[in-house]
Structure formats: C-alpha cells, structure tokens
Amino acid sequence: MTEPTNCDKCKASLDNGYSYLYEGSELIGATCFKCSAQEELEKYIETKRLHSRFVNNITLDLYSLDDTRDYKDKDNDYNNKSLRYLISSASAKEFEVFKNKVDAYYSYIKICEKIKLFESEVWRKGLQKIIMNSHSTGVSANLIGIKCLTFSMCGRTMFTIDDNESSITMMCIEDSNNSTMHFRGIDATEQRAIELIDFVIETFNDGSLIFKDDNEVSYCGM
C-alpha cells in the first residue's frame, strides 16, 4: 500500500503525520492535522456530538492558551495562538472557533462531574464489590436496550454505557478506596451521555439493573 503524501483537503505535505480514513483494511483518505481538526470542529458545531479524540484535542488546545509562544508548522500552516493574542488581536472567525472549543470543553466538564456522581452512587454503593467478587474479567447488565459493560484488567476497571447509538466510558482503579474514576471515552452528545449515566444511577439504586458475570465482554468490545 502506497503511503499518502499530501492532504486530500488542502494538498499540504503529510511528512509530519496525518489523520486517515479506512474502509475495512483499505486506506481511502488522509488529511493533515489542521484539516482533520477543522472537520472535527465543524461536525461538533453541527451535531454537538463529542468524540474521544476531539475532546482530547480541544483539551490540549485550551491548556496551551497560557503559553505566550506561537508555534508554526510550515507544512500544515498551523498556529496555536496564546490567550493574550485571542483577547487582543483575534478575528471574529478565530474567536468563534475558540468559543466553540470552550463550549465543547464545558460539556466535557459537566460529564466528568456526572461521572463522579456515578462513582459515589453506583461504584461505591455495590458495583465495586460485585466486580471484586467476580471470577470473570467482564460483568454486564442490560435493561431496555441500554447495555452496561465492565472489563477489568491489570488492576483497572472500565465501565461503558451503550445504547447502540451513543456511548460513554469511564475508568478507575479496581481496588482503591479513594476517588479514582475518570473520563475514558465518548461518542455522544453531552445531553445523551448524562442521560445514560443518570439511567444507570437510578436503575442500580432501585434494584432493577442487575449485573452478572459476562465472559464475552472484552477490551475491544468497549
């Protein structure tokens, strides 16, 4: 297979890496990181749907705002502007991009807060004990089309809530008595992710969500 050399969108060199699109095992497209980031932001603006890589990228972008240096990649023509620049010199378009990134990041923060509630209301109130007493690496529950999957390995437990259209995944240290649960991945809007977590909290606490050993749960399946 021939490696792509130029971005499908802007034709810039891909010497510094690229985002790729596969159809099965066949590479059918490649874009530079700047075009890929722009596509992800446009999809978010249109759908308000959060994806794991998008969340990670905007988090890094926003954390770097207090850096007074500017970075420039001549191939991808990417500039990471400082917060001082955004306040003093940003164009309306640049500020709109910043605003949408902050909007997405705030959604991520609210989901993280809900994950902490899940930790106290579900994990601490019985799920941790169920997993610690299980002889299987996987434990799952399924109620009205919403699947709840856990997978434990190397002292860590991942928990995914999935309704076949949206999913949210969190992770924690399996045997810790401290608060360790955190965001792991997402493919959902803020509203749907919070609805899924709330559903598990409510149905676990009222006894209708029953977890059982499930040897078919795997890391790839999450």
PyMOL commands that set and color helices and strands:
alter all, ss='L'
color gray80, all
select helices_A, chain A and resi 33-47+52-66+83-89+92-133+190-205
alter helices_A, ss='H'
color red, helices_A
select strands_A, chain A and resi 19-23+26-31+49-51+72-73+78-79+138-143+146-153+156-162+167-173+182-189+212-213
alter strands_A, ss='S'
color yellow, strands_A
deselect
rebuild
show_as cartoon
